[in-house]
Amino acid sequence: MNGNSHNGTVTAATRPSPHRLDHALAGLSPGYFALVMATGIVGIGLDAVGVVWAAALLKVIALVAYVVLAVLYIVRWFRHRAQVRHDLRDPERTFGYFTIVAGTGVLATGLLGTRFEQVSIGLVVVAAAIWIVLGYVLPWQVLMSRDGEPILARTNGTWFVWSVASQSVAVALAGILPLVPQFSHLIGILTVMTWSVGTLLYAGIAVLVTLRFVHHGVTPQQFEPPYWVAMGALAISVVAGTGIVDMPSTPMIDASRSLIGSTVVIFWCFAAWLIPMFAGAGIWRHVVHRVPLRYTPALWSMVFPLGMFAVASIRLGRVDRIPALEVAGTVFLGVAVLAWLLVAVGFGVNLVRGERPLVTQEDADVRS
């Protein structure tokens, strides 16, 4: 009798209650589509080196994650609209919503060459539409809806996702061109435009983040994984740029091809230069200052840049015929796969333990 009662108590304590699930939904991270971004780009990288079965598996996971997250975000909007509005006005969180655009763009690119590649066209339209809306709404919310705290002190790595979102649209547009050749002139204009906007956004955000470091500093606790997106944004600019260089001739493409072709090499070099810096910052954060390394949704924002740098290196090495870059990209892809596996295990362990893997650590601390 006592044993049965004890077992019943354990089951009740560990079984997710509707209230607990709703609580987790309220704290859903705005940047959780980084899971789709990370999974999708690692799958694309594996496809590029010929590991087709693993690439297909990750693309399926990315597609399932995309659908599940889309449903969760929609439900969250209706059930916890006040929390969504709070996130939209929070400079430290709101730019995470651009992961929706980037995740959609990466998924669209991943489906190219499969039996579902026609779906890519629809996904690109969705990504472009959301990018336009968020590109005007989110900065307005941040700059015009003040909460009394200085914005510069709250600038962080998630801001670079705005640039990544723009470049992801450029990559996807270049990818779908063979499917809709009748729109080649329009796609050429839009691809160059989104690449250019993403590049200039990167420059502006980099200045703001640098000023934040100079004037306000950053603690080990504040130096979170999304800062890696500063490297990933450069890497995806390389992928988008090489895609433009390879596009068929149109007036806009011809006018920008040589300029973009030159800049992508510079972007790749700077991205490579940043990697040891961020790796050292990780040692400073977790080893020197002993900040616990535990699963948070932000870790997917670190996996994505690793995968994107690998894909950028492989793509640039093939387009510019630089075998060393292609080899480096293949080796780095192994690092990205390992990182994806470790973060996925952390997600799975938290899910089994019922530790709210969909919630940011900041929300978990506040709501505890």
C-alpha positions as CSV (number, residue, x, y, z in Angstrom):
1,M,0.0,0.0,0.0
2,N,2.8,2.4,1.0
3,G,4.8,1.4,-2.1
4,N,1.9,2.1,-4.4
5,S,1.3,5.4,-2.8
6,H,4.9,6.3,-3.1
7,N,5.0,5.4,-6.8
8,G,1.8,7.4,-7.4
9,T,3.5,10.4,-5.7
10,V,6.5,10.1,-7.9
11,T,4.5,9.8,-11.1
12,A,2.4,12.8,-10.2
13,A,5.5,14.8,-9.4
14,T,7.2,14.0,-12.7
15,R,4.2,14.0,-15.0
16,P,4.0,17.4,-16.8
17,S,0.8,19.0,-15.7
18,P,-1.2,21.3,-18.0
19,H,-0.4,24.2,-15.8
20,R,3.3,23.4,-16.0
21,L,3.3,23.1,-19.7
22,D,1.4,26.4,-20.0
23,H,4.0,28.0,-17.7
24,A,6.8,26.7,-20.0
25,L,4.9,28.1,-23.0
26,A,4.7,31.5,-21.4
27,G,8.5,31.5,-21.1
28,L,9.2,30.2,-24.6
29,S,12.4,31.7,-25.9
30,P,11.9,34.2,-28.8
31,G,15.0,32.8,-30.4
32,Y,14.1,29.1,-30.4
33,F,14.0,28.8,-34.2
34,A,17.8,28.8,-33.8
35,L,17.2,25.0,-33.3
36,V,15.9,24.9,-36.9
37,M,18.8,27.0,-38.1
38,A,21.4,24.9,-36.5
39,T,19.9,21.5,-37.5
40,G,19.2,22.7,-41.0
41,I,22.6,24.1,-41.7
42,V,24.4,21.0,-40.3
43,G,22.2,18.9,-42.6
44,I,23.1,21.1,-45.6
45,G,26.8,20.7,-44.7
46,L,26.5,16.9,-44.5
47,D,24.7,16.9,-47.9
48,A,27.6,18.9,-49.4
49,V,30.2,16.3,-48.3
50,G,28.1,13.4,-49.4
51,V,26.8,12.0,-46.1
52,V,23.3,11.8,-47.6
53,W,21.6,9.6,-45.0
54,A,22.6,11.9,-42.0
55,A,21.8,15.0,-44.0
56,A,18.3,13.6,-44.7
57,L,17.8,12.7,-41.1
58,L,18.7,16.2,-39.9
59,K,16.5,17.9,-42.5
60,V,13.6,15.8,-41.3
61,I,14.3,16.8,-37.7
62,A,14.6,20.5,-38.8
63,L,11.2,20.2,-40.6
64,V,9.5,18.6,-37.6
65,A,11.0,21.2,-35.2
66,Y,9.9,24.0,-37.5
67,V,6.3,22.8,-37.5
68,V,6.2,22.2,-33.7
69,L,7.7,25.6,-33.0
70,A,5.4,27.4,-35.4
71,V,2.4,25.9,-33.5
72,L,3.9,26.8,-30.1
73,Y,4.6,30.4,-31.2
74,I,1.1,30.8,-32.5
75,V,-0.5,29.3,-29.3
76,R,1.8,31.5,-27.2
77,W,0.6,34.6,-29.1
78,F,-3.0,33.9,-28.2
79,R,-2.5,32.6,-24.6
80,H,0.3,34.8,-23.4
81,R,0.1,38.0,-25.5
82,A,1.3,40.2,-22.7
83,Q,4.5,38.2,-22.4
84,V,5.0,38.3,-26.2
85,R,4.6,42.1,-26.1
86,H,7.1,42.3,-23.3
87,D,9.6,40.3,-25.4
88,L,9.0,42.6,-28.4
89,R,10.0,45.6,-26.4
90,D,13.0,44.0,-24.7
91,P,16.3,44.9,-26.5
92,E,18.0,41.8,-25.1
93,R,15.3,39.4,-26.5
94,T,13.3,40.8,-29.3
95,F,15.8,40.3,-32.1
96,G,15.6,36.6,-31.3
97,Y,12.4,36.6,-33.3
98,F,14.5,37.0,-36.5
99,T,15.4,33.3,-36.0
100,I,11.9,32.7,-37.5
101,V,13.1,34.2,-40.7
102,A,16.5,32.6,-40.7
103,G,15.1,29.2,-39.8
104,T,12.6,29.5,-42.6
105,G,15.3,30.4,-45.1
106,V,17.6,27.6,-44.0
107,L,14.8,25.1,-44.2
108,A,13.9,26.3,-47.7
109,T,17.5,25.9,-48.8
110,G,17.7,22.5,-47.2
111,L,14.7,21.2,-49.2
112,L,16.3,22.2,-52.5
113,G,17.2,19.1,-54.5
114,T,14.7,16.9,-52.8
115,R,11.2,15.8,-53.8
116,F,9.8,18.6,-51.7
117,E,11.8,21.4,-53.4
118,Q,8.7,23.1,-54.7
119,V,7.8,23.8,-51.0
120,S,11.0,26.0,-50.9
121,I,9.3,28.6,-53.1
122,G,6.5,29.0,-50.5
123,L,8.9,29.1,-47.6
124,V,11.0,31.8,-49.3
125,V,7.9,33.9,-49.8
126,V,7.1,33.4,-46.1
127,A,10.6,34.2,-45.0
128,A,10.7,37.4,-47.1
129,A,7.3,38.6,-45.8
130,I,8.2,38.0,-42.2
131,W,11.6,39.6,-42.7
132,I,10.0,42.8,-44.1
133,V,7.5,43.0,-41.2
134,L,9.9,42.3,-38.4
135,G,12.6,44.4,-40.0
136,Y,10.5,47.5,-39.4
137,V,8.4,46.5,-36.4
138,L,11.1,45.2,-34.0
139,P,13.6,48.1,-34.3
140,W,10.7,50.5,-33.8
141,Q,9.6,48.6,-30.7
142,V,13.1,48.7,-29.3
143,L,13.9,52.3,-30.1
144,M,10.5,54.0,-29.4
145,S,9.2,51.9,-26.5
146,R,11.7,52.8,-23.8
147,D,11.6,51.2,-20.3
148,G,14.0,53.6,-18.6
149,E,17.1,51.5,-19.1
150,P,19.9,52.5,-21.6
151,I,19.5,50.5,-24.8
152,L,23.3,50.5,-25.6
153,A,24.0,48.6,-22.3
154,R,21.5,45.9,-23.4
155,T,22.8,45.4,-26.9
156,N,24.0,41.8,-27.3
157,G,24.8,39.0,-29.8
158,T,21.1,38.4,-30.7
159,W,21.1,41.6,-32.6
160,F,23.3,40.0,-35.3
161,V,20.4,37.6,-36.0
162,W,18.8,40.5,-37.9
163,S,21.7,40.4,-40.3
164,V,21.6,36.6,-40.5
165,A,17.9,36.7,-41.4
166,S,18.5,39.1,-44.3
167,Q,21.3,36.9,-45.6
168,S,19.2,33.7,-45.2
169,V,16.6,35.3,-47.5
170,A,19.4,36.0,-50.1
171,V,20.7,32.4,-49.9
172,A,17.2,31.0,-50.4
173,L,16.3,33.4,-53.2
174,A,19.5,32.4,-55.1
175,G,18.7,28.7,-54.5
176,I,15.1,28.8,-55.9
177,L,16.1,30.7,-59.1
178,P,16.3,27.5,-61.2
179,L,12.7,26.6,-60.1
180,V,11.3,30.0,-61.3
181,P,13.6,31.2,-64.2
182,Q,10.8,33.4,-65.5
183,F,11.4,35.7,-62.5
184,S,15.2,35.8,-62.8
185,H,15.4,39.6,-63.1
186,L,13.2,40.2,-60.0
187,I,15.0,37.5,-58.0
188,G,18.4,39.0,-59.0
189,I,17.3,42.4,-57.6
190,L,15.9,41.0,-54.4
191,T,18.9,38.8,-53.8
192,V,21.4,41.6,-54.1
193,M,19.2,43.8,-52.0
194,T,18.8,41.4,-49.1
195,W,22.6,40.6,-49.2
196,S,23.4,44.3,-49.2
197,V,21.0,45.1,-46.4
198,G,22.4,42.2,-44.3
199,T,25.9,43.4,-44.9
200,L,25.2,46.9,-43.8
201,L,23.2,45.8,-40.8
202,Y,26.1,43.7,-39.7
203,A,28.4,46.7,-39.8
204,G,26.0,48.9,-37.8
205,I,25.3,46.2,-35.2
206,A,29.0,45.5,-34.8
207,V,29.6,49.1,-34.0
208,L,26.8,49.1,-31.4
209,V,28.1,45.9,-29.7
210,T,31.6,47.2,-29.7
211,L,30.4,50.5,-28.1
212,R,28.6,48.4,-25.5
213,F,31.8,46.6,-24.6
214,V,33.8,49.8,-24.4
215,H,31.3,51.8,-22.4
216,H,29.5,49.2,-20.3
217,G,31.7,46.1,-20.4
218,V,30.4,42.5,-20.3
219,T,30.4,40.0,-17.4
220,P,31.1,36.3,-17.9
221,Q,27.4,35.7,-17.2
222,Q,26.4,38.1,-19.9
223,F,28.8,36.7,-22.6
224,E,26.2,34.1,-23.8
225,P,26.4,31.8,-26.8
226,P,24.5,34.2,-29.2
227,Y,27.6,36.3,-29.5
228,W,28.8,33.5,-31.8
229,V,26.3,34.8,-34.2
230,A,28.7,37.6,-35.0
231,M,30.8,35.0,-36.7
232,G,27.9,33.1,-38.2
233,A,26.5,36.3,-39.8
234,L,29.8,36.7,-41.7
235,A,29.8,33.1,-42.7
236,I,26.2,33.2,-44.1
237,S,27.2,36.4,-46.0
238,V,29.9,34.3,-47.7
239,V,27.4,31.6,-48.6
240,A,24.9,34.2,-49.9
241,G,27.7,36.0,-51.8
242,T,29.0,32.9,-53.5
243,G,25.4,32.1,-54.5
244,I,25.1,35.5,-56.2
245,V,28.4,35.0,-58.0
246,D,27.1,31.7,-59.4
247,M,23.7,33.2,-60.5
248,P,22.8,33.6,-64.2
249,S,23.4,36.9,-65.8
250,T,20.9,39.7,-65.0
251,P,21.5,43.5,-64.9
252,M,21.6,43.6,-61.1
253,I,23.7,40.5,-60.8
254,D,26.2,41.7,-63.4
255,A,26.5,45.1,-61.7
256,S,27.4,43.6,-58.3
257,R,29.1,40.3,-59.1
258,S,32.7,41.5,-59.0
259,L,32.2,43.6,-55.8
260,I,30.4,40.8,-54.0
261,G,32.9,38.2,-55.2
262,S,35.8,40.2,-53.7
263,T,34.1,41.0,-50.4
264,V,33.2,37.3,-49.6
265,V,36.9,36.4,-49.2
266,I,37.3,39.3,-46.7
267,F,34.2,38.2,-44.8
268,W,35.5,34.6,-44.6
269,C,38.9,35.7,-43.3
270,F,37.3,37.9,-40.6
271,A,35.0,35.0,-39.6
272,A,37.9,32.7,-39.3
273,W,39.8,35.3,-37.2
274,L,36.8,35.5,-34.8
275,I,36.7,31.8,-34.0
276,P,39.7,31.7,-31.6
277,M,38.4,34.9,-29.9
278,F,35.0,33.3,-29.2
279,A,36.6,30.0,-28.1
280,G,38.9,31.9,-25.7
281,A,35.9,33.8,-24.4
282,G,34.2,30.5,-23.7
283,I,37.2,29.4,-21.7
284,W,37.1,32.7,-19.8
285,R,33.4,32.3,-19.1
286,H,33.3,28.6,-18.1
287,V,36.8,27.7,-16.9
288,V,38.2,30.9,-15.4
289,H,34.9,32.2,-14.0
290,R,33.2,28.8,-13.6
291,V,29.9,29.8,-15.1
292,P,28.0,26.4,-15.3
293,L,27.8,25.0,-18.8
294,R,24.2,23.7,-19.0
295,Y,21.6,23.4,-21.6
296,T,19.8,26.6,-22.6
297,P,18.0,27.4,-25.9
298,A,20.8,29.9,-26.6
299,L,23.3,27.1,-27.3
300,W,21.6,26.5,-30.7
301,S,22.8,30.0,-31.6
302,M,26.3,28.7,-31.1
303,V,25.9,25.5,-33.2
304,F,24.5,27.4,-36.2
305,P,27.6,29.6,-36.7
306,L,29.8,26.6,-36.5
307,G,27.8,24.8,-39.2
308,M,27.5,27.9,-41.3
309,F,31.3,28.5,-41.2
310,A,31.8,24.9,-42.4
311,V,29.3,25.4,-45.3
312,A,30.8,28.8,-46.2
313,S,34.3,27.3,-46.3
314,I,33.2,24.4,-48.5
315,R,31.2,26.7,-50.8
316,L,34.0,29.3,-51.1
317,G,36.6,26.6,-51.7
318,R,34.6,25.2,-54.5
319,V,33.6,28.4,-56.2
320,D,37.0,30.0,-56.0
321,R,38.9,26.7,-56.5
322,I,40.8,26.9,-53.2
323,P,41.1,23.2,-52.0
324,A,42.5,24.2,-48.6
325,L,39.3,26.0,-47.7
326,E,37.2,23.0,-48.7
327,V,39.3,20.7,-46.6
328,A,39.1,23.2,-43.7
329,G,35.3,23.4,-44.1
330,T,35.0,19.6,-44.0
331,V,37.0,19.3,-40.8
332,F,35.0,22.1,-39.2
333,L,31.8,20.4,-40.2
334,G,32.9,17.6,-37.9
335,V,33.1,20.1,-35.1
336,A,29.6,21.4,-35.9
337,V,28.2,17.9,-35.9
338,L,29.8,17.2,-32.5
339,A,28.4,20.4,-31.2
340,W,24.9,19.6,-32.5
341,L,25.0,16.2,-30.9
342,L,26.1,17.6,-27.5
343,V,23.4,20.3,-27.5
344,A,20.8,17.8,-28.7
345,V,21.7,15.4,-25.9
346,G,21.4,18.3,-23.4
347,F,18.0,19.1,-24.8
348,G,16.9,15.5,-24.5
349,V,18.1,15.1,-21.0
350,N,16.3,18.3,-19.9
351,L,13.2,17.1,-21.6
352,V,13.3,13.7,-19.9
353,R,13.9,15.4,-16.5
354,G,11.1,17.8,-17.1
355,E,13.4,20.8,-16.7
356,R,11.6,23.1,-19.2
357,P,14.0,22.9,-22.2
358,L,11.9,25.4,-24.1
359,V,12.5,28.1,-21.5
360,T,15.4,30.5,-21.4
361,Q,17.6,30.3,-18.3
362,E,16.7,33.9,-17.5
363,D,13.0,33.0,-17.5
364,A,13.6,29.9,-15.4
365,D,15.5,31.9,-12.8
366,V,12.8,34.6,-12.7
367,R,9.9,32.2,-12.6
368,S,11.4,29.8,-10.0
